[in-house]
Structure formats: C-alpha cells, structure tokens
Amino acid sequence: MTDMIQDTQRDKVLRIAFLVAMIVFFALPIVYMAATSFKTPDDVLQGRLLPDEVTLANYPNAFSHVPVMRMIVNSVAASLLSATITLVIAVPATYATIKLKAFARTVPNITLASYAAPPIIALVPLFYLLQSARLMDSVLGLALVHGLMNLPVAFWLLRSFVADIPEDIDEAAWIDGAGYFRTMIVVILPLIFPGILATGLICIILSYNEFLFASALTFSESSRTITVGMSLFQGERLVNFGQMAAASLAGMAPIYLIALMFQRHLVGGLTHGSIK
C-alpha cells in the first residue's frame, strides 16, 4: 500500500514537472519579447531577460513611426475574408469528393501536389492575375490569394470529418427528396460544424501569419499587413528591437484572442457533433 502511494505521488510530481517545463518552453519567448518591449537600446544589446532600466517609450514610438493599428486591421480583415473564401469552396468540394465520389482520386492528388510545391512558384502568375483584375495592393486581392492558397489544408482537414459521417444519413435524406445541395446544407453541415470551425480557425492563423505573398502583393499603408509592417522597424544600420517587440505584442493580440475565444467552443463542439 505504501509503495502504491509513493508511486502515485511520484507520477503526480513528474506530471507537474513536465507541465511546468512545457509552460516555460512555450511562454519564455513571449516573456522575453514582452521584456524587450520595455528595454532601452542599450539594454537590448546586453541580451539579458529583464531590463536594467524600464522604459515605456517603445510603445508610443512604435505606433507613431509605423501605422501598426492599420496593419493589424488589414491582417484581421484579410484573414477572416480568406478563411470565408476557403470554406465556401472547400466544404462543397470535400462533400462532393467524399460522398458523391466526384473526382475521388484526382482532387486529393492535385490538392496535395499543389501544397507540396514551393509557394514562391505561384508568385509571378498571381502578381499578373491580380494586376489584370485590378486587385493589386488591396486587402481583397490578398484575401483571395490566401483563400486559394489554404484550400489544400482545408480539404485535408475537412476530409476526415466528412468521411466519418455514415452514408446512411445521406441516403436517408436523398430518399426523403432532398437534393445533394440541400443534404449538404441541412444535414451534413451541422454534423461537421466542429470540423468547419477548427478548419476556419487554422486558415485564419495561416493567413494572419503569412508573409511572402503579403510582402509582394501589398505595398501601401492601406493594404499592408502586420507581418510586413514588422520589417519596417529595421533600418539600414540599426534594428529597433524595442519598438519591434512592442508592435509584435500588439500584432499577436488579435490571433491569441481568437484562439482563446474558440478553444472552449472547439472542444465542446467536437463532443456535441459526435453526439448528433
């Protein structure tokens, strides 16, 4: 009995130690960035975690030198719009491929192959396409590119959710007179809603953090995103690390808030969707 209690206590200590180590591992970069945002340029060069002299000047300077808030708004707008575009295309395509067996072998291979290729390959064609469509240097054009770019990810994430729905449910809806489109909207979408929510969240994060296309397809303050804005703090001979850290914390806030807001709904939604 004593040995069992000792083993239980040992396991508990190990779990707590592992949990603490994981928290430190993931939180330390954010803590260091937050500390850097309060450092003077001399403190930044020292490389210590905590500043010797705390300064608040980095925050007003960062927001006055670079339109950080405008870029954050552009990033949020582009990510939300791109996720919507991705889901509007990916959900019917996944349903048609999995349930209706439309191009069941071709579509998965094409989507996987397109995502495996380096994104920079599509940069020049997309540049000319957006220029021809008069969507160059716009949030809408960037959202369209991100929405199409994230289609392979959305397809492969939604594929398992759609495949888990028994075919008897579709067949029962078809027997009752519901067409393919109505079956997908009324019957399938509520069942795979947790998967749609999770896929949308991942697409939002991917779009919000994307840099390559954002840097090449936007070049004005009206459309530039926060990832591109971070590079504006780098001068010819000096990098304003304190101001960059302050702007980075502000840029991280929206995506972290979205993740925290949807975390509970994702876990609860998965359980609710399985019960349905």
N, C-alpha and C positions, 0 to 999 in steps of 0.2 A: 504493500500500500504506500509506504514511504517512497519507494523507488518510482511508483507511478506519479505521485505528486511532484517529485523532483523533475521527472521527465516533462510533465505538463508545464511546470514553471520555466524549465529550460527552453521549451518550444515557444512559450509566450515571450520570453526575453529575446530570443532570436528573431521572432516576427517583428517585435517592436524595433529592434536594432536595424533590421532590413528596411522597415518602413521609414525610419529616421534617415537612413542612408539614401534612400530614394528621394525623399523630400529635399534633402540637402543637395543632391545631384541636380535636380531639376530647378530648384529655387535659387541656387547660387549665382547663375548667370544673370537672373533678373535682379537679385540683390546687388550684384556688382554694378549693373547698369544704373540702378537707382542711386547708388552711392556716387557713381561717376557724374551723375547729373547735378550733384551738389559740390563738385570739386572745381577748384581753380585750375588753369592750365598747368601750373607748377605741380599741383597735387596729382594731376593725371600722369605726368611724366614719372612720378615716383613709383607708380604701379601698386600702391597699397590699396587694400579693400576700403578702409574708412578714410575720409579726408581729414587732413590736419586743420584745414580752415573751411568751414561750411559757407557756401555762397548760394544765393538764390538768383543770381544774375543770369544764369544759363537759361532759365525758363522764359523770361521776357525777351531776352536776346534771340532765342531760337524762334519764337513766334513773330518777332518783328523783322528778322532778316529773311525768313522763308515763310511763305503762306501755308503753314502746317495744317491749320484747320480746314482750309480749302482743299488741300490734298487728301486729308482724311475723308472728307465728304465725297470727293471723287472716287476714292477707293471703295468706300461703302456702297455708293451707288453702282459702280461698275461690278462689284462682286455680287450684289443682290440681283441685279438685272441679268448678269451672266448665268447665275445659278437657275434663274427662272427659264432662260432660254434653253439651258442644258436639260432641265427636267421636262419641259414641254416637248422636246424632241426625243429624249432618251426613254421616257416612260412608254409612249406608244410603240417605239421601235423595239424595246425589250419585250413588251407583251406580244407583239406580232411575231417576233423571232422565237420566243419560248413556247407560247401557247398555240399560235397559228402555224408554226413551223415555216414561216416565210424567210427564205434565205438562211436557214438554220445553221448552215456550215459557213457560208460566205461572210455574213455580218460579223460573227465573233473573230474570224481570222483577220478581216480588214481592220476592225477596231483595235485589235491587239497590235497589228503591224504598224498602224498609224501612230500609236502611242509609243512604240519602241523606237521610232525614228527620232533623231535629234530635232528639237523644236526650231532651231535656227534655220533648218532647211526650208521651212514654210514662211520665213520672214519676208523675203523679197516678193513672192507672189501675193502675200497678204497686203504688203505695202501698196502694190499697184491696184489690187482689188478695192481696198478702202479708198484710195485716191480716186479711182474711177467712180465709186459710189458716193463720193463727197462725204465720207465718214472719217477721213483722216483727221487726227488731232481732235478727237471727240470721245466723250465717255461712252456714247452709244456704240461707236465703232470698236472701242477696246472691249466693251462688254460682249459684243458679238464674237470677237476673236476668242475671248476667254470661254464663252459659252460653247463654241465649237471645239475648242481645244480640250475641254473637260468631258466631252461626250464619251470617249472610251472608258474613262474612270467611272462615269455614271452608269454606263451599260454593264460593266462587270460587277459593280456593286449591287445594282438592281436585279441582276440575273438570278442570284440565289434566292432573293425574296420572291420573285415571280415563280420560280421553279418549285418553291415549297408549297404553293397553293395547289391543292388537289384538282385534277382535271374534271372531277365530278361536279365541282362548283360551276365551272364554265359551261359544261354540258347541260346542267340543270337550267342555267339562265338562258341558254340557246333554245332549249325545249319550250320554255315559257314564252318565247317570242322575242327575247332581247337580242339585238344585233351585236356584232363584235364591239363596236364603239360604245354602246350603252353598257354592255357587260363589263368593259374595262373601267368605265367611269363609275358606275353604280355599285358593282360587285367587287372588282379587283382592287381599285384604288384604296377603299377603306381598309382592306386587309393588309396591304403593303405600305400603309401610311408611315409606320416607323422606319421602313427602309427608305422611303422617299425623303423623310425628314433627315435621316442620317446622311444620305447622299447629297442632299441640298446643302447641309452644313459643311461637308467636306469640300464641295465645289466652291462654296463661299470662301473658305480658308485658302484654297488653292489660288483662286482669283485674287484675293486680297494680298497674298504674298508674292504674286508673280512680278518679275522684274524685266525679263528680256523684251517681251512684246510691249510692255508699258513704256520702257525707255525708248524704243524705236518708233512707236506709233503715236506717241504724245510728246509734245514739246512746248506747250504753253501752260500758264498757270490755270487756265480754265479747265484743263483736262488731265493735268499731270497728277499721278498718284503718289501716295506717301512713300512707297518703296523707291521711287525715282527721286523724290524730294530729299531722301537721306543723303544722296550723293552730292547735293548742293552745299553741304556743310564742309566739303573737302576743298580746300584752296590749293593754290599752286605749291606752296611750301608748308602749309600748316593745316591740320585737321582739327576742327573744333569738336573734340570728343565730348566735352561737357554739354554743349548745345545739341549735339547729335544724340546723346543719351536722353536728354530731356524730350526731344522730339520723338525719339523711338518709344519712350514710355507712353506718350500721348497717342502714338500710332498703334501701339499694342492694345490699348484700352478697348476699342470697339470690338475687335475679334475675340478678346478674352471675355467680354460681357456677353457676346452672342453664345460662346461655348458654355458659359455658366448658366445662362438662361435656359438653354435647350438640353442641358445634361440630364436634369430630372425627367423632362418630357421624353427624352430618348429612351431611358431605362424603363419608365412606365409604359411608354408606347410599345416597346417590344413585347412586353408581357401581355398588354391588352390586345395587341394584334394577334398574338398566338392563341389567345382565348377565343377571339372571334372566329 
